Amino acid sequence: MRYVAVYERTPSGWSAYVPDLPGCVAAGDTRDETERLTREAVALHIESLRESGDPVPSPGAWTSLVEV
């Protein structure tokens, strides 16, 4: 499965969240680190849902660029 992750620059580095997996977040000093941590967070989040017997949400978010 492929989930959308939203990356944002912060005053101290980068953060990310996955809209289809509420509570699945990551933060790091660099975007590369944050991308790696986000992949790990998604895998752990899905593993935790499965272990708890909770349904794993299907990817449903999408993105596009808005030009103004």
PDB file of N, CA, C and O in Angstrom, chain B, residues numbered from 101:
ATOM      1  N   MET B 101       0.842  -1.175   0.000  1.00  0.00           N
ATOM      2  CA  MET B 101       0.000   0.000   0.000  1.00  0.00           C
ATOM      3  C   MET B 101       0.890   1.242   0.000  1.00  0.00           C
ATOM      4  O   MET B 101       2.010   1.228   0.512  1.00  0.00           O
ATOM      5  N   ARG B 102       0.374   2.290  -0.574  1.00  0.00           N
ATOM      6  CA  ARG B 102       1.100   3.565  -0.623  1.00  0.00           C
ATOM      7  C   ARG B 102       0.228   4.636   0.017  1.00  0.00           C
ATOM      8  O   ARG B 102      -0.902   4.874  -0.409  1.00  0.00           O
ATOM      9  N   TYR B 103       0.772   5.276   1.045  1.00  0.00           N
ATOM     10  CA  TYR B 103       0.062   6.333   1.759  1.00  0.00           C
ATOM     11  C   TYR B 103       0.700   7.683   1.467  1.00  0.00           C
ATOM     12  O   TYR B 103       1.911   7.783   1.271  1.00  0.00           O
ATOM     13  N   VAL B 104      -0.120   8.707   1.440  1.00  0.00           N
ATOM     14  CA  VAL B 104       0.370  10.077   1.296  1.00  0.00           C
ATOM     15  C   VAL B 104       0.955  10.517   2.628  1.00  0.00           C
ATOM     16  O   VAL B 104       0.354  10.310   3.682  1.00  0.00           O
ATOM     17  N   ALA B 105       2.125  11.122   2.572  1.00  0.00           N
ATOM     18  CA  ALA B 105       2.735  11.752   3.741  1.00  0.00           C
ATOM     19  C   ALA B 105       2.916  13.227   3.418  1.00  0.00           C
ATOM     20  O   ALA B 105       3.358  13.581   2.325  1.00  0.00           O
ATOM     21  N   VAL B 106       2.576  14.078   4.363  1.00  0.00           N
ATOM     22  CA  VAL B 106       2.710  15.520   4.197  1.00  0.00           C
ATOM     23  C   VAL B 106       3.920  15.966   5.018  1.00  0.00           C
ATOM     24  O   VAL B 106       3.982  15.738   6.226  1.00  0.00           O
ATOM     25  N   TYR B 107       4.877  16.603   4.345  1.00  0.00           N
ATOM     26  CA  TYR B 107       6.103  17.073   4.993  1.00  0.00           C
ATOM     27  C   TYR B 107       6.057  18.588   5.122  1.00  0.00           C
ATOM     28  O   TYR B 107       5.679  19.298   4.190  1.00  0.00           O
ATOM     29  N   GLU B 108       6.448  19.067   6.294  1.00  0.00           N
ATOM     30  CA  GLU B 108       6.445  20.506   6.546  1.00  0.00           C
ATOM     31  C   GLU B 108       7.750  20.915   7.222  1.00  0.00           C
ATOM     32  O   GLU B 108       8.234  20.240   8.131  1.00  0.00           O
ATOM     33  N   ARG B 109       8.299  22.016   6.770  1.00  0.00           N
ATOM     34  CA  ARG B 109       9.483  22.573   7.427  1.00  0.00           C
ATOM     35  C   ARG B 109       9.027  23.219   8.738  1.00  0.00           C
ATOM     36  O   ARG B 109       7.990  23.880   8.793  1.00  0.00           O
ATOM     37  N   THR B 110       9.814  23.016   9.778  1.00  0.00           N
ATOM     38  CA  THR B 110       9.528  23.614  11.085  1.00  0.00           C
ATOM     39  C   THR B 110      10.711  24.505  11.475  1.00  0.00           C
ATOM     40  O   THR B 110      11.746  24.471  10.809  1.00  0.00           O
ATOM     41  N   PRO B 111      10.577  25.289  12.525  1.00  0.00           N
ATOM     42  CA  PRO B 111      11.709  26.124  12.947  1.00  0.00           C
ATOM     43  C   PRO B 111      12.962  25.311  13.297  1.00  0.00           C
ATOM     44  O   PRO B 111      14.079  25.821  13.205  1.00  0.00           O
ATOM     45  N   SER B 112      12.776  24.056  13.694  1.00  0.00           N
ATOM     46  CA  SER B 112      13.921  23.246  14.116  1.00  0.00           C
ATOM     47  C   SER B 112      14.239  22.071  13.187  1.00  0.00           C
ATOM     48  O   SER B 112      15.112  21.264  13.505  1.00  0.00           O
ATOM     49  N   GLY B 113      13.550  21.958  12.048  1.00  0.00           N
ATOM     50  CA  GLY B 113      13.801  20.835  11.140  1.00  0.00           C
ATOM     51  C   GLY B 113      12.604  20.557  10.259  1.00  0.00           C
ATOM     52  O   GLY B 113      12.108  21.442   9.562  1.00  0.00           O
ATOM     53  N   TRP B 114      12.141  19.303  10.298  1.00  0.00           N
ATOM     54  CA  TRP B 114      11.009  18.878   9.471  1.00  0.00           C
ATOM     55  C   TRP B 114      10.055  18.019  10.292  1.00  0.00           C
ATOM     56  O   TRP B 114      10.461  17.363  11.252  1.00  0.00           O
ATOM     57  N   SER B 115       8.784  18.032   9.903  1.00  0.00           N
ATOM     58  CA  SER B 115       7.803  17.128  10.497  1.00  0.00           C
ATOM     59  C   SER B 115       6.966  16.535   9.370  1.00  0.00           C
ATOM     60  O   SER B 115       6.943  17.047   8.251  1.00  0.00           O
ATOM     61  N   ALA B 116       6.286  15.456   9.691  1.00  0.00           N
ATOM     62  CA  ALA B 116       5.439  14.796   8.695  1.00  0.00           C
ATOM     63  C   ALA B 116       4.252  14.147   9.386  1.00  0.00           C
ATOM     64  O   ALA B 116       4.324  13.768  10.555  1.00  0.00           O
ATOM     65  N   TYR B 117       3.158  14.025   8.641  1.00  0.00           N
ATOM     66  CA  TYR B 117       2.008  13.268   9.116  1.00  0.00           C
ATOM     67  C   TYR B 117       1.381  12.541   7.937  1.00  0.00           C
ATOM     68  O   TYR B 117       1.561  12.925   6.781  1.00  0.00           O
ATOM     69  N   VAL B 118       0.641  11.484   8.252  1.00  0.00           N
ATOM     70  CA  VAL B 118       0.012  10.645   7.239  1.00  0.00           C
ATOM     71  C   VAL B 118      -1.497  10.772   7.436  1.00  0.00           C
ATOM     72  O   VAL B 118      -2.039  10.202   8.383  1.00  0.00           O
ATOM     73  N   PRO B 119      -2.190  11.511   6.558  1.00  0.00           N
ATOM     74  CA  PRO B 119      -3.617  11.788   6.770  1.00  0.00           C
ATOM     75  C   PRO B 119      -4.498  10.541   6.926  1.00  0.00           C
ATOM     76  O   PRO B 119      -5.476  10.571   7.673  1.00  0.00           O
ATOM     77  N   ASP B 120      -4.167   9.463   6.241  1.00  0.00           N
ATOM     78  CA  ASP B 120      -5.000   8.260   6.311  1.00  0.00           C
ATOM     79  C   ASP B 120      -4.745   7.416   7.555  1.00  0.00           C
ATOM     80  O   ASP B 120      -5.487   6.475   7.835  1.00  0.00           O
ATOM     81  N   LEU B 121      -3.686   7.758   8.307  1.00  0.00           N
ATOM     82  CA  LEU B 121      -3.352   7.013   9.522  1.00  0.00           C
ATOM     83  C   LEU B 121      -3.264   8.000  10.690  1.00  0.00           C
ATOM     84  O   LEU B 121      -2.165   8.398  11.077  1.00  0.00           O
ATOM     85  N   PRO B 122      -4.405   8.398  11.252  1.00  0.00           N
ATOM     86  CA  PRO B 122      -4.397   9.386  12.330  1.00  0.00           C
ATOM     87  C   PRO B 122      -3.429   8.999  13.446  1.00  0.00           C
ATOM     88  O   PRO B 122      -3.417   7.860  13.913  1.00  0.00           O
ATOM     89  N   GLY B 123      -2.622   9.969  13.857  1.00  0.00           N
ATOM     90  CA  GLY B 123      -1.643   9.742  14.897  1.00  0.00           C
ATOM     91  C   GLY B 123      -0.294   9.278  14.399  1.00  0.00           C
ATOM     92  O   GLY B 123       0.650   9.161  15.180  1.00  0.00           O
ATOM     93  N   CYS B 124      -0.190   9.011  13.107  1.00  0.00           N
ATOM     94  CA  CYS B 124       1.082   8.566  12.528  1.00  0.00           C
ATOM     95  C   CYS B 124       1.869   9.800  12.095  1.00  0.00           C
ATOM     96  O   CYS B 124       1.562  10.428  11.082  1.00  0.00           O
ATOM     97  N   VAL B 125       2.888  10.132  12.883  1.00  0.00           N
ATOM     98  CA  VAL B 125       3.674  11.337  12.660  1.00  0.00           C
ATOM     99  C   VAL B 125       5.156  11.027  12.820  1.00  0.00           C
ATOM    100  O   VAL B 125       5.528  10.001  13.389  1.00  0.00           O
ATOM    101  N   ALA B 126       5.994  11.920  12.316  1.00  0.00           N
ATOM    102  CA  ALA B 126       7.440  11.801  12.481  1.00  0.00           C
ATOM    103  C   ALA B 126       8.039  13.198  12.431  1.00  0.00           C
ATOM    104  O   ALA B 126       7.424  14.131  11.914  1.00  0.00           O
ATOM    105  N   ALA B 127       9.244  13.331  12.974  1.00  0.00           N
ATOM    106  CA  ALA B 127       9.959  14.607  12.929  1.00  0.00           C
ATOM    107  C   ALA B 127      11.455  14.323  12.923  1.00  0.00           C
ATOM    108  O   ALA B 127      11.924  13.358  13.527  1.00  0.00           O
ATOM    109  N   GLY B 128      12.187  15.179  12.233  1.00  0.00           N
ATOM    110  CA  GLY B 128      13.630  15.011  12.168  1.00  0.00           C
ATOM    111  C   GLY B 128      14.323  16.321  11.863  1.00  0.00           C
ATOM    112  O   GLY B 128      13.684  17.341  11.606  1.00  0.00           O
ATOM    113  N   ASP B 129      15.642  16.270  11.897  1.00  0.00           N
ATOM    114  CA  ASP B 129      16.439  17.461  11.618  1.00  0.00           C
ATOM    115  C   ASP B 129      16.457  17.810  10.136  1.00  0.00           C
ATOM    116  O   ASP B 129      16.526  18.984   9.774  1.00  0.00           O
ATOM    117  N   THR B 130      16.395  16.780   9.268  1.00  0.00           N
ATOM    118  CA  THR B 130      16.440  17.000   7.827  1.00  0.00           C
ATOM    119  C   THR B 130      15.243  16.332   7.168  1.00  0.00           C
ATOM    120  O   THR B 130      14.575  15.490   7.767  1.00  0.00           O
ATOM    121  N   ARG B 131      14.984  16.721   5.926  1.00  0.00           N
ATOM    122  CA  ARG B 131      13.874  16.088   5.213  1.00  0.00           C
ATOM    123  C   ARG B 131      14.170  14.614   4.967  1.00  0.00           C
ATOM    124  O   ARG B 131      13.282  13.771   5.101  1.00  0.00           O
ATOM    125  N   ASP B 132      15.420  14.295   4.603  1.00  0.00           N
ATOM    126  CA  ASP B 132      15.774  12.885   4.375  1.00  0.00           C
ATOM    127  C   ASP B 132      15.545  12.046   5.632  1.00  0.00           C
ATOM    128  O   ASP B 132      14.979  10.954   5.562  1.00  0.00           O
ATOM    129  N   GLU B 133      15.984  12.559   6.772  1.00  0.00           N
ATOM    130  CA  GLU B 133      15.769  11.830   8.026  1.00  0.00           C
ATOM    131  C   GLU B 133      14.288  11.668   8.310  1.00  0.00           C
ATOM    132  O   GLU B 133      13.848  10.600   8.735  1.00  0.00           O
ATOM    133  N   THR B 134      13.516  12.720   8.077  1.00  0.00           N
ATOM    134  CA  THR B 134      12.083  12.677   8.336  1.00  0.00           C
ATOM    135  C   THR B 134      11.388  11.705   7.398  1.00  0.00           C
ATOM    136  O   THR B 134      10.458  11.017   7.817  1.00  0.00           O
ATOM    137  N   GLU B 135      11.810  11.627   6.146  1.00  0.00           N
ATOM    138  CA  GLU B 135      11.234  10.652   5.220  1.00  0.00           C
ATOM    139  C   GLU B 135      11.500   9.227   5.704  1.00  0.00           C
ATOM    140  O   GLU B 135      10.609   8.379   5.671  1.00  0.00           O
ATOM    141  N   ARG B 136      12.726   8.968   6.151  1.00  0.00           N
ATOM    142  CA  ARG B 136      13.067   7.634   6.661  1.00  0.00           C
ATOM    143  C   ARG B 136      12.235   7.311   7.902  1.00  0.00           C
ATOM    144  O   ARG B 136      11.685   6.216   8.018  1.00  0.00           O
ATOM    145  N   LEU B 137      12.146   8.260   8.820  1.00  0.00           N
ATOM    146  CA  LEU B 137      11.370   8.047  10.042  1.00  0.00           C
ATOM    147  C   LEU B 137       9.882   7.869   9.745  1.00  0.00           C
ATOM    148  O   LEU B 137       9.194   7.122  10.441  1.00  0.00           O
ATOM    149  N   THR B 138       9.387   8.549   8.719  1.00  0.00           N
ATOM    150  CA  THR B 138       7.974   8.412   8.340  1.00  0.00           C
ATOM    151  C   THR B 138       7.706   7.010   7.815  1.00  0.00           C
ATOM    152  O   THR B 138       6.697   6.402   8.173  1.00  0.00           O
ATOM    153  N   ARG B 139       8.597   6.483   6.965  1.00  0.00           N
ATOM    154  CA  ARG B 139       8.425   5.105   6.470  1.00  0.00           C
ATOM    155  C   ARG B 139       8.387   4.126   7.649  1.00  0.00           C
ATOM    156  O   ARG B 139       7.556   3.218   7.684  1.00  0.00           O
ATOM    157  N   GLU B 140       9.288   4.319   8.605  1.00  0.00           N
ATOM    158  CA  GLU B 140       9.303   3.458   9.787  1.00  0.00           C
ATOM    159  C   GLU B 140       8.022   3.609  10.598  1.00  0.00           C
ATOM    160  O   GLU B 140       7.463   2.622  11.075  1.00  0.00           O
ATOM    161  N   ALA B 141       7.557   4.850  10.754  1.00  0.00           N
ATOM    162  CA  ALA B 141       6.342   5.110  11.534  1.00  0.00           C
ATOM    163  C   ALA B 141       5.125   4.461  10.893  1.00  0.00           C
ATOM    164  O   ALA B 141       4.277   3.906  11.592  1.00  0.00           O
ATOM    165  N   VAL B 142       5.032   4.527   9.567  1.00  0.00           N
ATOM    166  CA  VAL B 142       3.890   3.901   8.871  1.00  0.00           C
ATOM    167  C   VAL B 142       3.917   2.394   9.099  1.00  0.00           C
ATOM    168  O   VAL B 142       2.893   1.800   9.437  1.00  0.00           O
ATOM    169  N   ALA B 143       5.073   1.776   8.919  1.00  0.00           N
ATOM    170  CA  ALA B 143       5.178   0.330   9.111  1.00  0.00           C
ATOM    171  C   ALA B 143       4.797  -0.061  10.539  1.00  0.00           C
ATOM    172  O   ALA B 143       4.049  -1.019  10.738  1.00  0.00           O
ATOM    173  N   LEU B 144       5.300   0.663  11.525  1.00  0.00           N
ATOM    174  CA  LEU B 144       4.983   0.362  12.919  1.00  0.00           C
ATOM    175  C   LEU B 144       3.513   0.613  13.244  1.00  0.00           C
ATOM    176  O   LEU B 144       2.899  -0.137  14.003  1.00  0.00           O
ATOM    177  N   HIS B 145       2.956   1.670  12.664  1.00  0.00           N
ATOM    178  CA  HIS B 145       1.541   1.997  12.896  1.00  0.00           C
ATOM    179  C   HIS B 145       0.646   0.871  12.370  1.00  0.00           C
ATOM    180  O   HIS B 145      -0.275   0.425  13.055  1.00  0.00           O
ATOM    181  N   ILE B 146       0.928   0.422  11.154  1.00  0.00           N
ATOM    182  CA  ILE B 146       0.127  -0.661  10.553  1.00  0.00           C
ATOM    183  C   ILE B 146       0.302  -1.955  11.348  1.00  0.00           C
ATOM    184  O   ILE B 146      -0.669  -2.672  11.589  1.00  0.00           O
ATOM    185  N   GLU B 147       1.526  -2.253  11.751  1.00  0.00           N
ATOM    186  CA  GLU B 147       1.783  -3.450  12.558  1.00  0.00           C
ATOM    187  C   GLU B 147       0.996  -3.402  13.858  1.00  0.00           C
ATOM    188  O   GLU B 147       0.418  -4.407  14.273  1.00  0.00           O
ATOM    189  N   SER B 148       0.970  -2.241  14.500  1.00  0.00           N
ATOM    190  CA  SER B 148       0.238  -2.081  15.752  1.00  0.00           C
ATOM    191  C   SER B 148      -1.266  -2.270  15.550  1.00  0.00           C
ATOM    192  O   SER B 148      -1.932  -2.913  16.362  1.00  0.00           O
ATOM    193  N   LEU B 149      -1.792  -1.704  14.463  1.00  0.00           N
ATOM    194  CA  LEU B 149      -3.222  -1.886  14.176  1.00  0.00           C
ATOM    195  C   LEU B 149      -3.556  -3.362  14.006  1.00  0.00           C
ATOM    196  O   LEU B 149      -4.543  -3.849  14.557  1.00  0.00           O
ATOM    197  N   ARG B 150      -2.731  -4.070  13.244  1.00  0.00           N
ATOM    198  CA  ARG B 150      -2.978  -5.497  12.995  1.00  0.00           C
ATOM    199  C   ARG B 150      -2.893  -6.304  14.283  1.00  0.00           C
ATOM    200  O   ARG B 150      -3.731  -7.172  14.528  1.00  0.00           O
ATOM    201  N   GLU B 151      -1.882  -6.023  15.111  1.00  0.00           N
ATOM    202  CA  GLU B 151      -1.734  -6.745  16.375  1.00  0.00           C
ATOM    203  C   GLU B 151      -2.914  -6.512  17.308  1.00  0.00           C
ATOM    204  O   GLU B 151      -3.282  -7.391  18.087  1.00  0.00           O
ATOM    205  N   SER B 152      -3.503  -5.325  17.224  1.00  0.00           N
ATOM    206  CA  SER B 152      -4.658  -4.993  18.069  1.00  0.00           C
ATOM    207  C   SER B 152      -5.967  -5.498  17.489  1.00  0.00           C
ATOM    208  O   SER B 152      -7.011  -5.419  18.138  1.00  0.00           O
ATOM    209  N   GLY B 153      -5.915  -6.018  16.264  1.00  0.00           N
ATOM    210  CA  GLY B 153      -7.140  -6.485  15.615  1.00  0.00           C
ATOM    211  C   GLY B 153      -7.962  -5.365  15.017  1.00  0.00           C
ATOM    212  O   GLY B 153      -9.118  -5.569  14.645  1.00  0.00           O
ATOM    213  N   ASP B 154      -7.376  -4.183  14.921  1.00  0.00           N
ATOM    214  CA  ASP B 154      -8.074  -3.039  14.339  1.00  0.00           C
ATOM    215  C   ASP B 154      -7.899  -3.043  12.820  1.00  0.00           C
ATOM    216  O   ASP B 154      -6.888  -3.534  12.319  1.00  0.00           O
ATOM    217  N   PRO B 155      -8.866  -2.505  12.088  1.00  0.00           N
ATOM    218  CA  PRO B 155      -8.724  -2.458  10.632  1.00  0.00           C
ATOM    219  C   PRO B 155      -7.627  -1.488  10.215  1.00  0.00           C
ATOM    220  O   PRO B 155      -7.414  -0.458  10.855  1.00  0.00           O
ATOM    221  N   VAL B 156      -6.947  -1.826   9.151  1.00  0.00           N
ATOM    222  CA  VAL B 156      -5.932  -0.952   8.575  1.00  0.00           C
ATOM    223  C   VAL B 156      -6.622  -0.109   7.510  1.00  0.00           C
ATOM    224  O   VAL B 156      -7.120  -0.657   6.526  1.00  0.00           O
ATOM    225  N   PRO B 157      -6.664   1.209   7.681  1.00  0.00           N
ATOM    226  CA  PRO B 157      -7.344   2.061   6.698  1.00  0.00           C
ATOM    227  C   PRO B 157      -6.691   1.952   5.316  1.00  0.00           C
ATOM    228  O   PRO B 157      -5.468   1.904   5.190  1.00  0.00           O
ATOM    229  N   SER B 158      -7.518   1.914   4.312  1.00  0.00           N
ATOM    230  CA  SER B 158      -7.013   1.940   2.944  1.00  0.00           C
ATOM    231  C   SER B 158      -6.543   3.344   2.612  1.00  0.00           C
ATOM    232  O   SER B 158      -7.118   4.321   3.093  1.00  0.00           O
ATOM    233  N   PRO B 159      -5.511   3.455   1.800  1.00  0.00           N
ATOM    234  CA  PRO B 159      -5.091   4.786   1.374  1.00  0.00           C
ATOM    235  C   PRO B 159      -6.236   5.480   0.639  1.00  0.00           C
ATOM    236  O   PRO B 159      -6.903   4.876  -0.201  1.00  0.00           O
ATOM    237  N   GLY B 160      -6.453   6.737   0.959  1.00  0.00           N
ATOM    238  CA  GLY B 160      -7.535   7.464   0.318  1.00  0.00           C
ATOM    239  C   GLY B 160      -7.189   8.917   0.042  1.00  0.00           C
ATOM    240  O   GLY B 160      -7.841   9.570  -0.773  1.00  0.00           O
ATOM    241  N   ALA B 161      -6.160   9.428   0.720  1.00  0.00           N
ATOM    242  CA  ALA B 161      -5.761  10.806   0.495  1.00  0.00           C
ATOM    243  C   ALA B 161      -4.999  10.913  -0.812  1.00  0.00           C
ATOM    244  O   ALA B 161      -4.364   9.955  -1.252  1.00  0.00           O
ATOM    245  N   TRP B 162      -5.064  12.082  -1.429  1.00  0.00           N
ATOM    246  CA  TRP B 162      -4.290  12.340  -2.641  1.00  0.00           C
ATOM    247  C   TRP B 162      -3.830  13.767  -2.594  1.00  0.00           C
ATOM    248  O   TRP B 162      -4.343  14.566  -1.811  1.00  0.00           O
ATOM    249  N   THR B 163      -2.877  14.094  -3.415  1.00  0.00           N
ATOM    250  CA  THR B 163      -2.352  15.452  -3.421  1.00  0.00           C
ATOM    251  C   THR B 163      -2.313  16.003  -4.836  1.00  0.00           C
ATOM    252  O   THR B 163      -2.325  15.260  -5.817  1.00  0.00           O
ATOM    253  N   SER B 164      -2.266  17.298  -4.910  1.00  0.00           N
ATOM    254  CA  SER B 164      -2.034  17.981  -6.181  1.00  0.00           C
ATOM    255  C   SER B 164      -1.431  19.341  -5.839  1.00  0.00           C
ATOM    256  O   SER B 164      -1.574  19.840  -4.723  1.00  0.00           O
ATOM    257  N   LEU B 165      -0.770  19.915  -6.803  1.00  0.00           N
ATOM    258  CA  LEU B 165      -0.201  21.243  -6.631  1.00  0.00           C
ATOM    259  C   LEU B 165      -1.196  22.277  -7.132  1.00  0.00           C
ATOM    260  O   LEU B 165      -1.862  22.069  -8.146  1.00  0.00           O
ATOM    261  N   VAL B 166      -1.293  23.380  -6.424  1.00  0.00           N
ATOM    262  CA  VAL B 166      -2.186  24.463  -6.809  1.00  0.00           C
ATOM    263  C   VAL B 166      -1.322  25.609  -7.286  1.00  0.00           C
ATOM    264  O   VAL B 166      -0.512  26.141  -6.527  1.00  0.00           O
ATOM    265  N   GLU B 167      -1.488  25.985  -8.521  1.00  0.00           N
ATOM    266  CA  GLU B 167      -0.699  27.075  -9.084  1.00  0.00           C
ATOM    267  C   GLU B 167      -1.501  28.362  -9.036  1.00  0.00           C
ATOM    268  O   GLU B 167      -2.658  28.394  -9.456  1.00  0.00           O
ATOM    269  N   VAL B 168      -0.891  29.424  -8.526  1.00  0.00           N
ATOM    270  CA  VAL B 168      -1.564  30.739  -8.466  1.00  0.00           C
ATOM    271  C   VAL B 168      -0.693  31.794  -9.100  1.00  0.00           C
ATOM    272  O   VAL B 168      -1.076  32.962  -9.151  1.00  0.00           O
TER     273      VAL B 168
END
